[in-house]
C-alpha cells in the first residue's frame, strides 16, 4: 500500500470511530440523560463475536491435530495483526453506533418535542383518499395477515447479523470502510437526524399523548386479533429488536423518516412499509410499551 492509501485508511478508520461517538456527544451537549434500556444488545453481540473469533482458531488447530498449536497461534497474531486491529475497530464502532442511535431515539422528545403527528396524518389521508394507511392494508389483507407480517418482520434479523459479520470479518479494508460508514450514516442520518426533525409519537401512543382517538379502531383490531400482545412483548424485550436492517437498513430508515409514504420513493422498502403500516408502527420511534416520555403529556 502506498502512502496515500495508508493515509486514506487511517482517515477512514478515524472517521468510523468518531461517528460512533456522535450520538453521545449530541446527548451530552443537549444535556439529555441517556435512558436505561436494559442490557445493551449490540454490546452483547460485539462481545459474543469477539469470543467466537478468539475461540474458533484454537479449536480449529486442535481439531486438525496441529503439532504446535500455541506457536501457530502466535504466528497468526503476527501475520494477521492489521486485520485483527481493523476488525476490532469495526466491531466496537458498530456496537457503539447502534447503542448511541437507540439512545437518541429514546431522547427524541427531549431533543425536539413531538409536533409532526397531525401533519403526517393529513398527508396520509391525502395519499389514501381520506383514509389512514393502516385502513388500506387491513382492507387488502385478511385478519391473520398481521401475525404473518410479524413473523416476516423478524426474518430480517439474520440478514442484519450476517451483514454485520461480513463487515467485521472482511479482509478488504476499503470495502469494509465503505460498508461501515454506510451503516453508520444510515443509522445516524436516515435514522436519527430525520427522526428528530420529524418528531412524532405514532399511532400506538397517539391517543395517550394527544388525547384523540384517531387510531382507536386500529388498537381495537390489534387487541381483537390477539396481535398486540405478541407485538408489545417483542417491543418491550429490547429497543434494538425492531431495527430490522437489510443491506441498506431500510426499516430503520423508514422509521426515521417518520412517515410510511417514504416507501413510495424506495420500492425495495415495501415489505417493511407494509409491516409497519399493518401494525400501526410507522411513526412509532420509541419501541417500549412504557416509553419514558409518556408522563410528558401531564
C-alpha positions as CSV (number, residue, x, y, z in Angstrom):
1,X,0.0,0.0,0.0
2,X,1.3,3.4,-0.9
3,X,1.5,6.4,1.5
4,X,-1.8,7.8,0.1
5,X,-3.6,4.5,0.7
6,X,-2.3,4.2,4.2
7,X,-3.3,7.8,4.9
8,X,-6.7,7.2,3.4
9,X,-7.3,4.1,5.5
10,X,-6.2,5.9,8.7
11,X,-8.6,8.8,8.0
12,X,-11.3,6.2,7.2
13,X,-11.0,4.3,10.5
14,X,-10.7,7.5,12.5
15,X,-13.9,8.7,10.9
16,X,-15.6,5.4,11.9
17,X,-14.5,5.8,15.5
18,X,-15.6,9.5,15.6
19,X,-19.0,8.7,14.0
20,X,-19.7,6.1,16.7
21,X,-19.3,8.8,19.3
22,X,-21.5,11.4,17.7
23,X,-24.8,10.3,19.4
24,X,-23.2,10.5,22.9
25,X,-21.7,13.9,22.1
26,X,-25.1,15.2,20.9
27,X,-26.8,14.0,24.1
28,X,-24.1,15.5,26.3
29,X,-24.3,18.9,24.5
30,X,-28.1,18.8,24.8
31,X,-27.8,17.8,28.4
32,X,-30.2,14.9,27.9
33,X,-29.8,11.9,30.1
34,X,-29.3,8.5,28.4
35,X,-32.3,6.4,29.1
36,X,-31.6,3.0,30.5
37,X,-32.9,0.4,28.1
38,X,-31.5,-2.6,29.9
39,X,-28.7,-4.8,28.7
40,X,-27.2,-3.2,25.5
41,X,-27.9,-5.9,22.9
42,X,-25.3,-4.7,20.4
43,X,-22.6,-4.7,23.1
44,X,-23.5,-8.3,23.9
45,X,-23.4,-9.0,20.2
46,X,-19.9,-7.5,19.9
47,X,-18.6,-9.4,22.9
48,X,-20.1,-12.7,21.5
49,X,-18.4,-12.2,18.1
50,X,-15.1,-11.4,19.8
51,X,-15.3,-14.5,21.9
52,X,-16.1,-16.6,18.9
53,X,-13.2,-15.2,17.0
54,X,-10.8,-15.9,19.9
55,X,-12.0,-19.4,20.5
56,X,-12.6,-20.6,16.9
57,X,-9.0,-20.6,15.7
58,X,-7.6,-22.7,18.7
59,X,-10.4,-25.2,18.3
60,X,-9.6,-25.5,14.6
61,X,-6.0,-26.1,15.2
62,X,-6.7,-28.8,17.8
63,X,-9.2,-30.4,15.6
64,X,-6.6,-30.6,12.8
65,X,-4.1,-32.1,15.2
66,X,-1.6,-29.3,14.6
67,X,1.8,-30.3,16.1
68,X,2.4,-26.8,17.5
69,X,-0.9,-25.1,18.1
70,X,0.4,-22.5,20.5
71,X,3.2,-21.4,18.3
72,X,0.9,-21.3,15.3
73,X,-1.5,-19.0,17.2
74,X,1.5,-16.7,17.9
75,X,2.3,-16.6,14.2
76,X,-1.3,-16.0,13.4
77,X,-1.4,-13.0,15.7
78,X,1.7,-11.5,14.0
79,X,0.6,-12.3,10.4
80,X,-3.0,-11.1,10.9
81,X,-2.3,-8.2,13.3
82,X,-3.6,-5.5,10.9
83,X,-6.7,-7.4,10.1
84,X,-7.3,-8.1,13.8
85,X,-6.9,-4.4,14.6
86,X,-9.3,-3.2,11.9
87,X,-11.8,-5.9,12.7
88,X,-11.7,-4.9,16.4
89,X,-12.3,-1.3,15.5
90,X,-15.2,-2.2,13.2
91,X,-16.7,-4.4,15.9
92,X,-16.7,-1.8,18.6
93,X,-17.7,1.0,16.2
94,X,-20.8,-0.9,15.0
95,X,-21.9,-1.7,18.6
96,X,-21.4,1.9,19.8
97,X,-23.1,3.4,16.8
98,X,-26.2,1.4,17.3
99,X,-26.3,1.9,21.0
100,X,-25.9,5.6,20.6
101,X,-28.5,5.7,17.8
102,X,-31.0,3.9,20.1
103,X,-30.3,6.4,22.9
104,X,-31.0,9.2,20.5
105,X,-34.3,7.6,19.6
106,X,-35.3,7.3,23.3
107,X,-34.4,11.0,23.7
108,X,-36.4,12.4,20.7
109,X,-39.0,14.3,22.7
110,X,-36.2,16.0,24.8
111,X,-34.3,17.0,21.7
112,X,-37.3,18.1,19.7
113,X,-40.8,17.9,21.3
114,X,-43.4,15.9,19.3
115,X,-45.1,18.0,16.7
116,X,-45.5,16.2,13.4
117,X,-48.4,13.7,14.1
118,X,-51.2,16.0,12.9
119,X,-49.3,16.9,9.7
120,X,-48.4,13.3,8.9
121,X,-52.0,12.2,9.4
122,X,-53.2,14.8,7.0
123,X,-50.6,13.7,4.4
124,X,-51.6,10.1,4.9
125,X,-55.2,10.9,4.3
126,X,-54.4,12.8,1.2
127,X,-52.4,9.9,-0.2
128,X,-55.0,7.3,0.7
129,X,-58.1,9.3,-0.4
130,X,-59.3,10.2,3.0
131,X,-58.3,7.1,4.8
132,X,-55.4,6.2,7.1
133,X,-52.8,3.9,5.6
134,X,-53.5,1.1,8.1
135,X,-57.1,1.0,6.9
136,X,-55.9,0.3,3.4
137,X,-53.6,-2.5,4.4
138,X,-56.3,-4.1,6.7
139,X,-58.8,-3.9,3.8
140,X,-56.4,-5.7,1.4
141,X,-55.0,-8.4,3.8
142,X,-57.1,-10.9,5.8
143,X,-57.3,-10.7,9.6
144,X,-54.5,-13.3,10.0
145,X,-52.1,-11.1,7.9
146,X,-50.9,-9.2,11.0
147,X,-49.4,-12.3,12.6
148,X,-47.8,-13.4,9.3
149,X,-46.3,-10.0,8.7
150,X,-45.0,-10.0,12.3
151,X,-43.2,-13.3,11.5
152,X,-41.8,-12.0,8.2
153,X,-40.7,-8.8,10.0
154,X,-38.4,-10.9,12.3
155,X,-36.8,-12.7,9.4
156,X,-34.6,-9.6,8.7
157,X,-32.7,-10.3,12.0
158,X,-30.4,-12.9,10.4
159,X,-29.9,-10.6,7.5
160,X,-28.8,-7.8,9.8
161,X,-26.4,-10.1,11.8
162,X,-25.0,-11.6,8.6
163,X,-24.3,-8.1,7.2
164,X,-22.6,-7.0,10.4
165,X,-20.5,-10.2,10.4
166,X,-19.4,-9.6,6.8
167,X,-18.4,-6.0,7.7
168,X,-16.4,-7.1,10.7
169,X,-14.6,-10.1,9.1
170,X,-13.8,-8.6,5.7
171,X,-10.2,-8.6,4.6
172,X,-10.9,-5.9,2.0
173,X,-10.3,-2.8,4.1
174,X,-11.6,-0.4,1.5
175,X,-14.8,-2.4,1.2
176,X,-15.0,-2.7,5.0
177,X,-14.7,1.1,5.4
178,X,-17.3,1.8,2.8
179,X,-19.8,-0.7,4.4
180,X,-19.2,0.5,7.9
181,X,-19.5,4.2,7.0
182,X,-22.7,3.4,5.0
183,X,-24.1,1.5,8.0
184,X,-23.3,4.3,10.4
185,X,-24.7,7.1,8.2
186,X,-27.9,5.1,7.7
187,X,-28.4,5.0,11.4
188,X,-27.3,8.5,12.2
189,X,-28.6,10.5,9.2
190,X,-31.5,8.5,7.9
191,X,-32.3,7.2,11.4
192,X,-31.6,9.8,14.0
193,X,-31.5,13.1,12.2
194,X,-34.7,12.6,10.2
195,X,-36.5,11.1,13.2
196,X,-35.6,14.0,15.5
197,X,-36.5,16.5,12.8
198,X,-40.0,14.9,12.2
199,X,-40.6,14.1,15.8
200,X,-43.9,12.2,16.3
201,X,-45.4,9.6,18.7
202,X,-47.0,7.4,16.1
203,X,-50.4,5.6,16.1
204,X,-49.8,3.4,19.2
205,X,-49.3,6.2,21.6
206,X,-51.3,8.9,19.7
207,X,-54.3,8.7,22.0
208,X,-52.4,8.9,25.2
209,X,-50.3,11.8,24.2
210,X,-52.7,13.9,22.1
211,X,-56.0,12.9,23.7
212,X,-57.6,12.0,20.4
213,X,-59.0,8.6,19.3
214,X,-58.0,8.7,15.6
215,X,-56.3,5.3,15.9
216,X,-58.7,3.7,18.4
217,X,-60.1,1.3,15.7
218,X,-56.6,0.2,14.9
219,X,-55.7,-0.6,18.5
220,X,-59.0,-2.3,19.0
221,X,-58.4,-4.5,15.9
222,X,-54.9,-5.4,17.2
223,X,-56.3,-6.4,20.6
224,X,-59.2,-8.3,19.0
225,X,-56.8,-10.3,16.8
226,X,-54.5,-11.0,19.8
227,X,-51.7,-9.5,17.8
228,X,-50.9,-6.6,20.1
229,X,-49.9,-8.9,23.0
230,X,-47.2,-10.6,20.9
231,X,-46.2,-7.3,19.3
232,X,-45.8,-5.5,22.6
233,X,-44.0,-8.3,24.2
234,X,-41.4,-8.2,21.4
235,X,-41.2,-4.4,21.6
236,X,-40.6,-4.3,25.3
237,X,-38.0,-7.1,25.1
238,X,-35.4,-4.6,23.7
239,X,-35.2,-1.5,21.7
240,X,-32.8,-3.0,19.2
241,X,-35.1,-5.9,18.4
242,X,-37.1,-4.0,15.8
243,X,-34.2,-2.5,13.8
244,X,-34.7,-5.0,11.0
245,X,-31.9,-3.9,8.8
246,X,-31.0,-5.3,5.4
247,X,-28.0,-4.2,3.5
248,X,-29.3,-0.7,3.4
249,X,-31.1,-0.9,6.7
250,X,-34.3,0.2,5.1
251,X,-36.5,-0.5,8.1
252,X,-34.6,1.9,10.3
253,X,-34.5,4.4,7.5
254,X,-38.3,4.4,7.2
255,X,-38.8,4.5,11.0
256,X,-36.5,7.5,10.9
257,X,-38.4,9.2,8.0
258,X,-41.4,9.2,10.3
259,X,-43.8,8.5,7.5
260,X,-44.9,5.4,5.8
261,X,-45.2,7.2,2.4
262,X,-41.4,7.2,2.3
263,X,-41.7,3.8,0.8
264,X,-43.2,5.3,-2.3
265,X,-39.8,6.7,-3.2
266,X,-38.0,3.5,-2.3
267,X,-39.8,0.5,-3.7
268,X,-37.4,-2.0,-2.2
269,X,-38.6,-0.9,1.2
270,X,-42.1,-2.0,0.5
271,X,-42.1,-5.1,2.8
272,X,-41.1,-3.0,5.8
273,X,-43.6,-0.3,5.0
274,X,-46.3,-2.8,4.7
275,X,-45.4,-4.4,8.0
276,X,-45.3,-1.1,9.9
277,X,-48.5,0.1,8.2
278,X,-50.3,-3.1,9.2
279,X,-49.1,-2.9,12.8
280,X,-49.5,0.8,13.2
281,X,-45.9,1.5,14.0
282,X,-44.7,3.6,11.0
283,X,-44.2,6.7,13.2
284,X,-43.5,5.0,16.5
285,X,-39.9,5.7,17.3
286,X,-39.8,4.6,20.9
287,X,-40.0,0.8,21.0
288,X,-41.3,0.3,24.5
289,X,-44.7,-0.3,25.9
290,X,-43.8,2.1,28.7
291,X,-41.6,4.7,27.0
292,X,-40.0,7.3,29.3
293,X,-41.7,10.2,27.7
294,X,-45.3,9.1,28.5
295,X,-45.5,11.3,31.6
296,X,-44.7,14.4,29.4
297,X,-48.3,14.9,28.4
298,X,-49.2,15.5,32.1
